[in-house]
Amino acid sequence: MNKKLALKLVLVLLSVVVFSVFLSGCTAGRPTFPKVTETGVVVQIAGKGAPMQNTPLAVRITNNSPDFIADVKVKIVSVDGKTDLSPFKLWMGKREVDLKEMSKTDVISSGKSATLTYTLASYSYIESKAYPVTVEVSYKDSNGKVHTITKNGVIDLVPPNKYYKAVRQIIEYFHKVIPNYGWDIVIFTLLLSLLLHPLTRKQFKSTAGMSKLQPEIKKLQQKYKGDQQKMNQEMMKLYKENNVSMTGGCLPALAQWPIFILLFGALLNYAPFNTEGFLWLKNLNTPDPYYILPALVFVATFLQSKTSQMPGQQQDPTTKMMMYFMPVLLVVWAIKWSPSLILYWITYSFVQAAQQAYIIRVLSRNMETVPPKSETLKQVQGDKKEKKEKTEKKHYKPSAKKNEKNKKRK
């Protein structure tokens, strides 16, 4: 493997790692707890979210007693001093849960812990503050005696991201016209794809320009094989003469990433998606139980990669590997994604694939290779010389015949 290919592979792997961290950060909502140092049975509460989102409320029971505990039950008593849990609503789960319903056993051994997670939702932009929450935990010790622990904690509600809020307001505007969030996401993504079309076209136009120059680039690489500096200078000169930018194919793609990240954050855990289904889906925040959407993610992502190749352009092993590897990786992630995110991804990928196919079809009509400037000049000069000779020859013939007739007369 040469150095250039190795470097490209490293960059691709780094991109995958960054993308993985981003997605795990987007989809992770389980709160963390500090280490327990107390003895006995310890209850911890953690909850954090934002208005108009699904907020996880986790209750952790740690058994630091010498014996096991059994028949563990957890109940949410109140939120903000109200037994109806307002201003929140319980979306997933029951207020009183047996540990056995969440795991295979209701026993917590000595030194072990168990965590139960509720999902609370706020369906309006309520005040961002710490909301007091009271939880009751009951269990039996090894002697069969029932114990009850009442624990107070907070649900920390932070202000909503203003950019996420703006995107959600746009979706709500579409929802007034078409009262289904699934179709609203599809239409919003279609309009976004049309707005980004000029960037996509610019990206492929730059790639087409680079493809035209490939024969000349190879000649320069062979000619200045031992002089890297001179080769770079000549290549930059070639790009400048043909109005091709080396970064033209990368910058438009990079410019789209902030938009993608913004949409992922806006669509993730949006509470109104809880109450509305789409096609076979019960709602847009619960993963697809039939795995139809993850399968479509594979198809859409593969088509997007496949249609991005310019005609006659050779794929290096790294690019070819990523064309198959990325769709598989995305399917693994998409199994746990909420349908709202997947609908955006599928719609955008299919539209992008169609746009790419159309743009490449148009650009491929002018995909003839560009000859070097010196050869072009010689060819033009040769054509002029040949044309001149033909003209002179044409004019010479009549005059030659005329001279022969004059000689005969004499």
Stockholm file with secondary structure:
# STOCKHOLM 1.0

chainA/1-410         MNKKLALKLVLVLLSVVVFSVFLSGCTAGRPTFPKVTETGVVVQIAGKGAPMQNTPLAVRITNNSPDFIADVKVKIVSVDGKTDLSPFKLWMGKREVDLKEMSKTDVISSGKSATLTYTLASYSYIESKAYPVTVEVSYKDSNGKVHTITKNGVIDLVPPNKYYKAVRQIIEYFHKVIPNYGWDIVIFTLLLSLLLHPLTRKQFKSTAGMSKLQPEIKKLQQKYKGDQQKMNQEMMKLYKENNVSMTGGCLPALAQWPIFILLFGALLNYAPFNTEGFLWLKNLNTPDPYYILPALVFVATFLQSKTSQMPGQQQDPTTKMMMYFMPVLLVVWAIKWSPSLILYWITYSFVQAAQQAYIIRVLSRNMETVPPKSETLKQVQGDKKEKKEKTEKKHYKPSAKKNEKNKKRK
#=GR chainA/1-410 SS CCHHHHHHHHHHHHHHHHHHHHHHHHHCCCCCCCCCCCSEEEEEEEEEECTTBEEEEEEEEEEESSSCBEEEEEEEEEETTBTTCTTCEEEESCSEEEHHHHSSCSCBCTTCEEEEEEEEECCSCCCCSEEEEEEEEEEECTTSCEEEEEEEEEEEECCCCHHHHHHHHHHHHHHHHSCCHHHHHHHHHHHHHHHTHHHHHHHHHHHHHHHHTHHHHHHHHHHTTTCHHHHHHHHHHHHHHTTCCTTTTTHHHHHHHHHHHHHHHHHTTBGGGGGCCBTTBSCSSSCCTTCHHHHHHHHHHHHHHHTTSCTTCCCCHHHHHHHHHHHHHHHHHHTTSCHHHHHHHHHHHHHHHHHHHHHHHHHGGGCCCCCCHHHHHHHHHHHHHHHHHHHHHHHHHHHHHHHHHHHHHC
#=GC SS_cons         CCHHHHHHHHHHHHHHHHHHHHHHHHHCCCCCCCCCCCSEEEEEEEEEECTTBEEEEEEEEEEESSSCBEEEEEEEEEETTBTTCTTCEEEESCSEEEHHHHSSCSCBCTTCEEEEEEEEECCSCCCCSEEEEEEEEEEECTTSCEEEEEEEEEEEECCCCHHHHHHHHHHHHHHHHSCCHHHHHHHHHHHHHHHTHHHHHHHHHHHHHHHHTHHHHHHHHHHTTTCHHHHHHHHHHHHHHTTCCTTTTTHHHHHHHHHHHHHHHHHTTBGGGGGCCBTTBSCSSSCCTTCHHHHHHHHHHHHHHHTTSCTTCCCCHHHHHHHHHHHHHHHHHHTTSCHHHHHHHHHHHHHHHHHHHHHHHHHGGGCCCCCCHHHHHHHHHHHHHHHHHHHHHHHHHHHHHHHHHHHHHC
//
